[in-house]
Amino acid sequence: MSSTADAPRSPVPVVAGIDVATAAVRVVCADARGRVLSEGRAPLPQPVRGAGGHSEQDARTWWPATAAALRQATAALSGGGREVVAVAVCATSGTLVLASPDGEPVGPALMYDDRRAADINAKAQELGARRWRALGLTVGPTAALGKLVWYANRARPGQLVLHTPDLLGRELTGHPVPTDWSHALKTGYDPRAGEWATDVFDAFGVPAGFLPSVQAPGTQAGTVSARAAAETGLPVGCPVRLGMTDGCAGQIATGAVEPGQFVGVLGTTYVLKGVSRALVTDPAGALYSHRHPDGWWLPGGASNTGGEALASVDPGDLPRLDAAADARGPASCLNYPLRREGERFPFVSGDARGFCAGTPQDEADRHRAALEGVAFLERLALERVKALGIEVWGPLHAAGGGSRSDLWTRIRATVLGRPLRVADRAETAFGAALLAAAGTLHPDLSASAAAMTAAGRPVEPVERERAALDESYGRFVAELRARGWLDAG
C-alpha cells in the first residue's frame, strides 16, 4: 500500500503577466499570494521617429520578443512543480498596426506618440463632441482614433486594425480575440455607452469590421494553442485573458482597485489614478476615466511636472542633497518645477511656466523647494478630484521612481496630511498577472489585489513640519491664481 507521501503532488498554479513596452517585453510569473517566482525579458527595436511627428515600430518583432520573454520565464519555473494557469497581455496605450485578415502586420505600427493624424483627431473631437463630453474625454493630437482613420484611408479590403494585445492574443490562441475596453478607449470606444463611436467612424468612412469586438479586461479570450505552447513554454489550453493599458495595469499592481483608493505615480511626470463608483467628468478636461474591469471607473490625470524637477541634478549627488534638504527643513521659497510649456493636470493652462518665488538660500533650499513644489501639485490634484465629487479615502498608494526617495515621500505625506503606502511592485507586468489571476486563482480583481499585493511601506506625515508646509501650499496656490493659470475658488 503506497503512503500519502508517495502520491503525486498537484502543480502549484501560477499566472503570467506580459508587458509590451516601447523598448522591451517583460514577463512576470506570480503565485496566488503575489510572490514573483520567475521573470523574463526580451528587447524590442527602438521606434523610428521622423518628420511630421511620425513614430513607428516593426510590429513583426512583437511576437518573437514576447515568445522569448515567456520562454525565459517558463523555463525558470520548470522542475519546480509550478504551472501557468492563465496569462494576460498589457501594452502601451494608443499603438496600432494594420494587419491582413489572418492577423499578420502589413506595415509598421504607428506608436502611441505618433502625431501624423493630429488634424484628423481635431476633426474627430468636433464630430463626436457630445459623446466625448458625456464621457469626459478629449481626443488629443496623438489619440489612436486618428491613426485608425489614417489606416482606413489606406487599407485594402479585408484588412483590419489591431492594438498590440490584439495581435499577441491571436498569436497565443491561434484565432482572433476581442480587444479590451481599456486599450480601445482612445481608439474611439465609448465605455459609457458600451459601443464604438460609429457615428464618428461613419463620418470618416471607417468600414464595419475594421476593429475587433470589445470585452471587459480579464475576460477569457481563448486558450494557448499547441503552436504557441511550443514557442513559449506555456501549457496547451492555458486560458488567455484580456489585459489593460500599461497605466491602468500599473495602478492595479499597487492594489488600488476599490472605490476611493488612489495612487500617485511620481516618475518623469506626476500621474494620479484611482477608482470611483460612478463616471465623473471634469469640465476643464484635466481628468478623464478608463472603465474598471468590474464596471466602476478609473479617473486619472497626468501633470507636466514630476521627476523632471530633478533633471538638472547629478543622480550621484541626490543622496547628499536629500540629506542636506532633510536637515534644513521646509524651504524658504516656492518652486513650481515645470520644465516644459503648459500644464494639463490638475489644471489646464497652455500659458503655465515654471517659476521660483523667492530666492533660495543655498542649494539645499533650492532642492527642497523643488521637492515641495511637486508635492504641492499632488495636493492640488487630490483637491481637484475631491472637488469633482470623487471619494478619496485611506493612505495614498505611492509608486514611481520618485517614491524611492524617503525624503520626498515624507514631504508628500506631510503636504497631503495623510499617510502614503509605497507599493512594492507597481509594474505593468505584475498588474497583468493580477488580471490573469482574476477569475482564475481568485474570484475577481478585488480578491486578486487583496491576496497578491503587499500592504507596502508606510510613510507618515512629519507633524512638526505641517504648519510651515500648509502655509507654503497656500502661497503656492495664490501664485498660480495670480498668474491666471488656476481659477479662483
Secondary structure, 3 states (H helix, E strand, C coil): CCCHHHCCCCCEEEEEEEEECCCEEEEEEECCCCCEEEEEEEECCCCEEEHHHEEEECHHHHHHHHHHHHHHHHHHHCCCCEEEEEEEEEECCCCEEEECCCCCECCCEECCCCCCCHHHHHHHHHHCHHHHHHHCCCCCCCCHHHHHHHHHCCCCCCCEEEEHHHHHHHHHHCCCCCEECCCCHHHCEECCCCEECHHHHHHHCCCCCCCCCEECCCCEEEECCHHHHHHHCCCCCCEEEEEEEHHHHHHHHHCCCCCCCEEEEECCCEEEEECECCCCCCCCCCCEEEECCCCCEEEEEECCCCHHHHCCCCHHHHHHHHHHHHHHCCCCCEEECCCCCCECCCCCECCCCCEEECCCCCHHHHHHHHHHHHHHHHHHHHHHHHHCCCCCCCCEEEECHHHHCHHHHHHHHHHHCCCEEECCCCCHHHHHHHHHHECCCECCHHHHHHHHCCCCEEECCCHHHHHHHHHHHHHHHHHHHHCCCCCCC
